[in-house]
């Protein structure tokens, strides 16, 4: 497997160039470093002796107060401690000196062909900041002299060299002592240029510009057995195979050992759409352990019976058109979606009922092209929002924090003008991929007709 790699150059006067690391204190009392670009922004304000710095300009709803060394969430006003510490300078650059800089090379010899011992001695007298400057100077000299170099940082597709090949070649050339051109990393562009209220437009064909969700309303009346009866046919002569829920033979009683449903353990049923066969005992137990919303999802093929809903906590979804184009979609404007979910207390449908949950990074801004397919995706996302399927409460895969609001398997694009994290544009497959993810949640064009009914 070949994967692209990249190396980043940071100015020697920046936070990583000086070895400065900014960190925030997480819930477990340990320290987590900020992303490099965030740390650079904080350090720049610190060096200018600003009393505080607002990180909303780079996509984070936090303010860093240098007087108290605290991070304040602008939405919730929650405060965390921050700290500044010194670490190794990043990156640690080493290698041979260019001819014009080396005192050990023989006269007229090319860079790096002088005495190895002399070159190491001269390098040893320099600090890391000087080495960084020399590495960049060496790249410029080599480029001017026509020596082949590899733009290993240029992974945006504009390079004539395939990104994966450029990365591997850069590593091999560095290991062999050959020159590698250092280029500055592209900038992360999370948000569009400022937009005035008069420039914001409603979306044709979609009523209103905001949706709210409230707490789940408990469904009354039907027992699990009554719900499943709509989706099942009884099987008098079970096939000679395993129930994929309890892994016991279908011809034997169910092996489920939890709370016992009010159904005989040896009864077997077949789902009417997909024809997969299970113990009724196991299906009732599975339904009781789920959302209990009147729907059922086949554990084998994921076919959905009924209308699937989720456990998304209460919040608000706004959507409108802004007069800017996304990369790869220069022929149309942009649909901006703003999700806002406040922290709160988990309900009975959540992992830890009665326990508080956090909501990090809100409001979250997401983007779609204002094209025919982009509007179709928006309409289906509105259905997903109404069915509480966009977010859930669980453990964050990026921070490891538990009992927090997380995305729920429907990917969104949160970078407006770049695609450095994989959550931006251009991405020619995104709209098709998100339509497939919505379909996996039971949301298709048929759902739009159901919502109208």
Backbone torsions as a table, in degrees:
resi	resn	phi	psi	omega
1	UNK	NA	129.9	177.6
2	UNK	-109.4	128.2	177.7
3	UNK	-124.7	147.0	177.8
4	UNK	-70.5	145.2	172.7
5	UNK	-124.7	164.6	178.4
6	UNK	-149.8	157.1	174.2
7	UNK	-124.1	140.5	-175.7
8	UNK	-107.4	142.1	172.6
9	UNK	-108.6	126.7	175.7
10	UNK	-117.7	138.4	-178.1
11	UNK	-56.4	137.9	-179.9
12	UNK	-57.6	-21.2	180.0
13	UNK	-87.9	-4.2	-178.8
14	UNK	-82.4	175.5	-179.5
15	UNK	-57.6	-51.8	178.9
16	UNK	-65.5	-31.1	177.9
17	UNK	-65.0	-26.6	178.0
18	UNK	-98.7	-3.7	-178.5
19	UNK	81.3	20.3	-179.7
20	UNK	-89.0	128.4	178.6
21	UNK	-121.5	127.8	175.4
22	UNK	-102.3	134.7	-176.1
23	UNK	-134.0	153.7	174.4
24	UNK	-118.9	150.5	-177.2
25	UNK	-87.8	121.4	-179.1
26	UNK	-86.2	-178.3	-173.6
27	UNK	-66.4	-22.3	179.7
28	UNK	-87.6	0.6	178.1
29	UNK	87.8	2.0	176.4
30	UNK	-96.9	169.1	-172.8
31	UNK	-105.9	134.7	-179.2
32	UNK	-117.8	125.9	-179.9
33	UNK	-71.5	143.3	172.0
34	UNK	-68.8	156.9	171.8
35	UNK	-57.0	153.5	-173.7
36	UNK	-56.3	-44.9	-178.0
37	UNK	-66.3	-34.2	177.5
38	UNK	-67.9	-44.2	178.4
39	UNK	-60.3	-37.2	178.6
40	UNK	-64.7	-42.7	179.1
41	UNK	-62.7	-44.1	-179.8
42	UNK	-64.4	-44.3	-178.3
43	UNK	-64.3	-37.6	-180.0
44	UNK	-62.1	-43.0	178.2
45	UNK	-67.9	-37.0	179.7
46	UNK	-63.1	-43.0	-178.5
47	UNK	-69.0	-28.5	177.5
48	UNK	-83.4	4.0	177.3
49	UNK	61.6	34.6	172.5
50	UNK	-72.0	144.9	179.8
51	UNK	-69.6	-25.0	-179.9
52	UNK	-159.5	168.3	175.8
53	UNK	-139.6	133.4	179.0
54	UNK	-94.1	121.7	-176.9
55	UNK	-90.7	5.2	-178.2
56	UNK	-64.3	-25.8	-179.8
57	UNK	-65.0	-23.3	178.7
58	UNK	-110.9	18.2	169.7
59	UNK	97.8	13.3	-179.1
60	UNK	-126.2	133.7	-175.0
61	UNK	-89.4	56.0	-179.9
62	UNK	-128.5	153.3	171.3
63	UNK	-121.2	132.4	176.6
64	UNK	-100.3	118.8	-179.8
65	UNK	-99.4	110.5	-176.8
66	UNK	-73.6	-24.3	-179.8
67	UNK	-65.7	-41.6	-178.9
68	UNK	-102.6	-3.3	-175.1
69	UNK	51.1	56.3	-178.6
70	UNK	-132.0	153.0	174.0
71	UNK	-106.7	126.7	-176.6
72	UNK	-116.1	124.7	175.0
73	UNK	-76.3	121.2	-175.2
74	UNK	-68.7	-23.5	-179.1
75	UNK	-84.6	-47.3	-173.5
76	UNK	-102.2	-12.3	-175.5
77	UNK	65.8	13.2	176.4
78	UNK	-68.9	141.8	-177.2
79	UNK	-115.5	142.2	173.6
80	UNK	-132.2	153.8	175.8
81	UNK	-78.3	147.2	171.6
82	UNK	-126.3	160.7	177.1
83	UNK	-147.0	158.2	178.1
84	UNK	-119.7	126.2	178.9
85	UNK	-135.6	161.1	179.0
86	UNK	-99.2	135.8	179.9
87	UNK	-133.9	-170.0	176.8
88	UNK	-65.1	145.7	177.3
89	UNK	-65.6	138.7	179.7
90	UNK	-116.7	133.7	-8.4
91	UNK	-85.9	161.5	174.4
92	UNK	-83.7	109.3	-174.4
93	UNK	-102.1	133.2	175.1
94	UNK	-142.3	163.6	180.0
95	UNK	149.1	-175.3	-178.6
96	UNK	-79.6	153.0	179.7
97	UNK	-86.1	147.3	174.2
98	UNK	-65.7	160.1	-174.8
99	UNK	-53.6	-43.0	-175.7
100	UNK	-69.3	-16.5	-176.3
101	UNK	-104.4	-19.1	-171.4
102	UNK	-87.9	136.5	177.3
103	UNK	-98.1	-4.8	-174.4
104	UNK	-103.4	-17.9	-176.7
105	UNK	-70.6	150.1	177.0
106	UNK	-70.9	151.8	-177.7
107	UNK	-62.0	130.1	177.8
108	UNK	82.7	-5.0	-179.4
109	UNK	-84.7	151.4	180.0
110	UNK	-70.6	165.1	-178.3
111	UNK	-57.0	135.8	173.7
112	UNK	87.0	-1.0	-178.4
113	UNK	-100.1	2.7	176.6
114	UNK	-75.6	-173.0	-179.9
115	UNK	-62.3	123.8	179.1
116	UNK	-59.4	-39.4	-178.2
117	UNK	-64.1	-43.4	179.3
118	UNK	-64.5	-38.7	-179.1
119	UNK	-64.3	-42.1	-179.9
120	UNK	-64.9	-36.0	179.9
121	UNK	-66.0	-41.1	-179.2
122	UNK	-68.8	-36.2	176.9
123	UNK	-64.5	-35.2	-176.8
124	UNK	-66.5	-19.5	-179.4
125	UNK	-86.7	-3.4	-176.3
126	UNK	-104.8	147.6	174.2
127	UNK	-84.8	172.3	-173.3
128	UNK	-64.6	-34.7	179.4
129	UNK	-60.7	-42.9	177.6
130	UNK	-64.6	-40.0	179.4
131	UNK	-61.8	-39.6	178.0
132	UNK	-61.1	-45.9	179.9
133	UNK	-62.5	-40.1	179.9
134	UNK	-66.1	-37.1	179.8
135	UNK	-63.4	-42.5	178.8
136	UNK	-67.7	-41.5	178.3
137	UNK	-62.0	-40.3	179.4
138	UNK	-62.4	-41.6	178.8
139	UNK	-60.4	-42.5	-179.1
140	UNK	-65.5	-41.4	178.4
141	UNK	-62.1	-43.6	-177.8
142	UNK	-67.2	-38.8	177.9
143	UNK	-62.9	-44.9	-179.0
144	UNK	-63.9	-31.8	-177.6
145	UNK	-86.0	-2.6	176.9
146	UNK	88.5	6.9	177.7
147	UNK	-70.2	131.6	-178.1
148	UNK	-61.0	135.3	176.3
149	UNK	-132.5	163.7	-178.1
150	UNK	-119.4	122.2	178.9
151	UNK	-79.1	76.2	-171.9
152	UNK	-67.2	-18.5	-179.9
153	UNK	-85.6	-18.2	-173.3
154	UNK	-82.7	84.7	-175.5
155	UNK	-109.1	20.1	-175.2
156	UNK	-92.3	-1.2	178.5
157	UNK	103.4	-11.5	-179.9
158	UNK	-82.0	-15.1	-179.6
159	UNK	-74.0	142.9	175.2
160	UNK	-71.3	-11.4	-179.0
161	UNK	-98.3	132.3	176.6
162	UNK	-54.5	133.5	-175.8
163	UNK	-53.4	-47.1	-179.5
164	UNK	-63.0	-43.6	-179.8
165	UNK	-65.5	-38.0	178.8
166	UNK	-62.2	-42.3	-179.5
167	UNK	-64.6	-49.8	-179.9
168	UNK	-62.7	-43.2	179.8
169	UNK	-62.3	-40.4	179.0
170	UNK	-60.7	-41.9	178.9
171	UNK	-64.1	-45.9	-178.1
172	UNK	-64.8	-40.3	179.0
173	UNK	-66.1	-39.0	178.1
174	UNK	-64.3	-43.2	-179.2
175	UNK	-62.9	-32.2	-179.1
176	UNK	-86.6	0.4	179.9
177	UNK	81.3	12.1	179.3
178	UNK	-86.1	157.3	-175.9
179	UNK	-70.4	142.5	174.0
180	UNK	-131.1	127.4	-178.2
181	UNK	-74.8	127.8	175.0
182	UNK	-92.2	127.9	176.6
183	UNK	-122.6	152.8	-178.7
184	UNK	-71.7	144.4	-178.8
185	UNK	-70.8	145.9	174.1
186	UNK	-65.3	155.8	-176.2
187	UNK	-88.5	145.3	174.8
188	UNK	-76.5	126.0	179.0
189	UNK	-118.6	95.2	-176.5
190	UNK	-81.0	-36.8	-170.9
191	UNK	-123.2	155.0	176.5
192	UNK	-74.7	171.2	172.6
193	UNK	-58.8	158.7	-179.2
194	UNK	-54.8	141.1	-178.5
195	UNK	-124.9	129.8	178.2
196	UNK	-81.6	162.2	-179.9
197	UNK	-61.5	-33.6	-179.1
198	UNK	-69.4	-20.2	-179.2
199	UNK	-88.4	-14.9	-179.4
200	UNK	-78.7	131.7	-177.3
201	UNK	-120.3	148.9	172.8
202	UNK	-74.6	164.5	-174.8
203	UNK	-97.8	119.2	-179.3
204	UNK	-58.0	137.1	178.1
205	UNK	86.6	-3.8	179.7
206	UNK	-125.3	119.3	-177.9
207	UNK	-75.6	149.1	178.4
208	UNK	64.0	179.7	178.0
209	UNK	-137.9	16.4	-176.8
210	UNK	-156.7	140.6	174.2
211	UNK	-128.5	141.8	175.1
212	UNK	-120.7	149.5	172.1
213	UNK	-118.8	149.2	178.4
214	UNK	-116.7	-174.9	179.8
215	UNK	-66.3	152.3	-178.2
216	UNK	-59.6	134.4	174.7
217	UNK	-91.5	125.4	-177.1
218	UNK	-66.4	133.4	177.5
219	UNK	-83.1	137.1	-174.5
220	UNK	-115.4	158.6	168.0
221	UNK	101.4	-65.6	-169.5
222	UNK	-83.1	134.3	174.2
223	UNK	-81.5	162.4	176.5
224	UNK	-53.7	-40.2	-179.8
225	UNK	-62.8	-38.5	179.0
226	UNK	-68.4	-36.8	178.4
227	UNK	-64.8	-48.8	-175.5
228	UNK	-68.0	-27.3	-177.8
229	UNK	-59.2	-29.8	-179.4
230	UNK	-69.2	-26.1	-171.6
231	UNK	-106.8	-2.2	-170.2
232	UNK	-121.9	154.8	166.3
233	UNK	-121.6	135.6	178.4
234	UNK	-71.5	143.3	-179.4
235	UNK	-112.2	115.6	-178.3
236	UNK	-77.2	-35.1	-178.5
237	UNK	-122.2	91.2	-175.3
238	UNK	-60.2	143.7	175.5
239	UNK	-68.1	161.6	-178.1
240	UNK	-85.5	72.8	-179.7
241	UNK	-151.4	173.2	-177.4
242	UNK	-86.0	148.8	165.0
243	UNK	-76.5	122.5	-174.7
244	UNK	-75.8	-0.3	175.5
245	UNK	-91.2	-52.7	-177.6
246	UNK	-100.2	-11.5	179.4
247	UNK	66.6	17.7	171.6
248	UNK	-95.7	159.4	178.2
249	UNK	-63.2	141.3	179.6
250	UNK	-64.9	-24.0	178.6
251	UNK	-77.0	-11.2	178.3
252	UNK	-105.8	165.4	176.9
253	UNK	-62.6	156.7	178.3
254	UNK	-57.8	143.8	178.5
255	UNK	-95.4	8.2	-179.6
256	UNK	-65.4	129.3	-173.6
257	UNK	-110.0	2.4	-178.2
258	UNK	-81.0	-160.1	177.0
259	UNK	-54.0	131.5	-171.0
260	UNK	-83.8	120.8	176.2
261	UNK	-68.8	163.4	-178.7
262	UNK	-85.6	57.4	178.7
263	UNK	-148.4	145.8	-176.5
264	UNK	-64.8	138.2	-175.0
265	UNK	-71.8	-11.1	-178.0
266	UNK	-101.6	1.2	178.3
267	UNK	-76.9	143.8	-176.9
268	UNK	-127.4	141.0	179.7
269	UNK	-133.9	155.3	179.2
270	UNK	-117.5	129.6	177.3
271	UNK	-70.0	134.8	-167.1
272	UNK	-72.0	-30.4	-178.3
273	UNK	-81.8	-50.6	-172.1
274	UNK	-99.1	-12.8	176.6
275	UNK	68.7	15.9	174.5
276	UNK	-77.2	145.0	-170.4
277	UNK	-113.2	137.3	-178.6
278	UNK	-145.0	164.6	167.1
279	UNK	-68.1	134.5	174.9
280	UNK	-60.3	-36.9	177.5
281	UNK	-55.1	-45.1	-177.9
282	UNK	-69.9	-39.9	179.9
283	UNK	-65.5	-40.2	177.9
284	UNK	-64.2	-42.2	178.8
285	UNK	-63.3	-41.4	178.9
286	UNK	-63.2	-43.0	179.7
287	UNK	-63.1	-42.6	-179.8
288	UNK	-64.7	-28.3	179.9
289	UNK	-86.2	-3.1	-178.8
290	UNK	-101.4	-149.6	-174.8
291	UNK	-79.0	-15.8	179.4
292	UNK	51.9	49.1	-176.0
293	UNK	-106.4	9.7	-178.5
294	UNK	92.0	-0.9	178.2
295	UNK	-111.5	164.5	179.0
296	UNK	-142.3	140.7	177.1
297	UNK	-120.9	124.9	-179.1
298	UNK	-59.3	125.2	-179.1
299	UNK	-70.6	-12.7	-179.3
300	UNK	-91.5	-52.6	-174.8
301	UNK	-112.7	-2.5	177.8
302	UNK	70.1	13.9	173.7
303	UNK	-61.0	135.9	-176.1
304	UNK	-101.1	132.4	176.1
305	UNK	-111.9	126.7	-175.8
306	UNK	84.2	-161.8	-179.6
307	UNK	-107.3	112.6	-179.1
308	UNK	-76.4	132.5	173.6
309	UNK	-124.7	164.8	-177.2
310	UNK	-116.7	-160.5	-175.7
311	UNK	-122.3	24.1	-180.0
312	UNK	-54.8	131.4	178.9
313	UNK	-72.4	165.5	-177.6
314	UNK	-59.4	145.3	179.3
315	UNK	-176.3	-165.5	-175.8
316	UNK	-136.2	141.3	177.5
317	UNK	-123.7	119.2	177.0
318	UNK	-110.1	152.0	-178.3
319	UNK	-155.4	139.4	-178.8
320	UNK	-166.4	174.4	179.6
321	UNK	-102.6	135.7	174.4
322	UNK	-117.8	151.1	-171.2
323	UNK	-85.1	47.9	177.4
324	UNK	-134.3	149.8	-177.7
325	UNK	-101.6	145.2	175.9
326	UNK	-82.6	150.7	173.7
327	UNK	-56.5	130.3	-177.6
328	UNK	89.1	-5.8	-179.9
329	UNK	-135.5	53.6	-175.4
330	UNK	-69.3	-14.8	-175.9
331	UNK	-88.6	3.9	-179.3
332	UNK	-148.8	165.7	176.6
333	UNK	-80.2	-166.0	-172.7
334	UNK	-127.4	137.0	170.9
335	UNK	-89.9	122.9	176.8
336	UNK	-105.9	130.0	176.8
337	UNK	-113.0	133.2	178.2
338	UNK	-122.3	115.2	176.7
339	UNK	-97.9	138.0	176.9
340	UNK	-139.9	114.7	177.7
341	UNK	-126.5	122.0	179.3
342	UNK	-83.0	160.0	173.6
343	UNK	-67.3	161.1	-178.5
344	UNK	-170.3	-153.6	-178.1
345	UNK	-116.4	135.8	-177.2
346	UNK	-69.2	141.6	178.1
347	UNK	-91.8	-175.2	-177.1
348	UNK	-65.8	-20.4	-179.9
349	UNK	-86.2	-4.3	-174.9
350	UNK	-95.5	169.1	-175.4
351	UNK	-59.3	-38.5	-176.8
352	UNK	-132.0	79.1	-177.2
353	UNK	-53.4	135.6	178.8
354	UNK	88.7	-13.5	-179.8
355	UNK	-92.7	145.2	-179.6
356	UNK	-70.8	154.5	174.9
357	UNK	-128.1	152.9	178.8
358	UNK	-99.4	162.8	178.4
359	UNK	-138.6	90.8	-174.6
360	UNK	-86.2	145.9	170.4
361	UNK	77.1	12.4	177.7
362	UNK	-93.9	147.6	0.7
363	UNK	-71.7	142.5	178.1
364	UNK	-101.3	126.4	-178.4
365	UNK	-99.7	130.7	-179.3
366	UNK	-131.3	158.0	-170.4
367	UNK	-136.2	141.2	174.3
368	UNK	-133.6	148.3	172.5
369	UNK	-69.5	141.9	179.0
370	UNK	-83.1	60.3	177.7
371	UNK	-109.8	177.4	178.9
372	UNK	-59.6	-44.8	-179.4
373	UNK	-72.0	-34.8	177.9
374	UNK	-62.4	-40.4	178.2
375	UNK	-68.4	-35.0	176.8
376	UNK	-62.2	-43.9	178.1
377	UNK	-61.5	-42.5	179.7
378	UNK	-59.8	-45.4	-179.2
379	UNK	-59.7	-39.4	179.3
380	UNK	-72.8	-33.5	175.7
381	UNK	-64.6	-34.0	176.8
382	UNK	-64.9	-38.1	175.7
383	UNK	-64.6	-44.0	179.0
384	UNK	-61.1	-38.5	178.2
385	UNK	-64.0	-46.8	-179.7
386	UNK	-62.7	-30.8	179.2
387	UNK	-90.0	5.4	174.4
388	UNK	62.4	45.7	-176.2
389	UNK	-113.9	-3.6	-177.9
390	UNK	-74.7	-43.9	-178.1
391	UNK	-122.6	165.2	173.9
392	UNK	-146.8	177.0	173.5
393	UNK	-110.3	127.9	-178.0
394	UNK	-170.4	-147.3	-179.3
395	UNK	-107.7	127.3	-178.7
396	UNK	-67.5	130.9	178.3
397	UNK	-76.8	-15.6	-179.3
398	UNK	-95.4	-36.9	-177.5
399	UNK	-108.7	-17.3	-176.6
400	UNK	80.1	2.4	-179.2
401	UNK	-73.0	134.3	178.4
402	UNK	-97.1	166.8	-179.8
403	UNK	52.8	52.2	179.9
404	UNK	-137.8	159.7	-179.8
405	UNK	-75.6	128.5	-178.1
406	UNK	-129.3	160.1	172.8
407	UNK	-66.7	151.7	-173.8
408	UNK	-120.5	61.1	169.8
409	UNK	67.4	16.5	170.8
410	UNK	-121.1	104.1	-170.8
411	UNK	-73.0	142.7	178.2
412	UNK	-124.2	154.4	176.1
413	UNK	-97.5	114.6	-175.7
414	UNK	-108.6	-0.9	173.4
415	UNK	-102.1	128.7	-178.3
416	UNK	-83.6	-51.0	-169.6
417	UNK	-115.5	16.0	179.9
418	UNK	-153.9	175.5	177.9
419	UNK	-142.4	46.8	-176.1
420	UNK	-74.8	-30.2	-177.5
421	UNK	-100.0	-2.6	-174.6
422	UNK	86.9	2.1	-179.3
423	UNK	-112.2	34.0	-178.7
424	UNK	-141.8	-162.3	-178.0
425	UNK	-120.3	156.6	4.3
426	UNK	-78.4	147.8	176.1
427	UNK	-154.5	95.9	-170.9
428	UNK	-67.2	-19.4	-177.1
429	UNK	-98.4	-3.5	-170.1
430	UNK	-60.7	-49.6	-174.7
431	UNK	-61.9	-40.1	177.3
432	UNK	-66.5	-39.7	-179.5
433	UNK	-64.5	-42.6	-177.7
434	UNK	-71.8	-30.8	174.1
435	UNK	-63.6	-38.4	177.4
436	UNK	-67.1	-38.6	178.8
437	UNK	-66.7	-37.9	177.3
438	UNK	-66.8	-40.7	177.9
439	UNK	-61.6	-35.6	178.5
440	UNK	-65.7	-20.2	176.1
441	UNK	-94.9	6.8	179.3
442	UNK	84.4	19.2	-177.0
443	UNK	-113.9	109.8	179.7
444	UNK	-133.1	-174.2	178.4
445	UNK	-61.8	-29.1	175.6
446	UNK	-61.7	-30.7	179.6
447	UNK	-63.7	-33.9	179.6
448	UNK	-63.1	-40.3	177.8
449	UNK	-67.0	-38.2	178.8
450	UNK	-63.3	-39.7	-178.7
451	UNK	-66.4	-35.6	178.3
452	UNK	-67.4	-37.3	178.9
453	UNK	-66.3	NA	NA
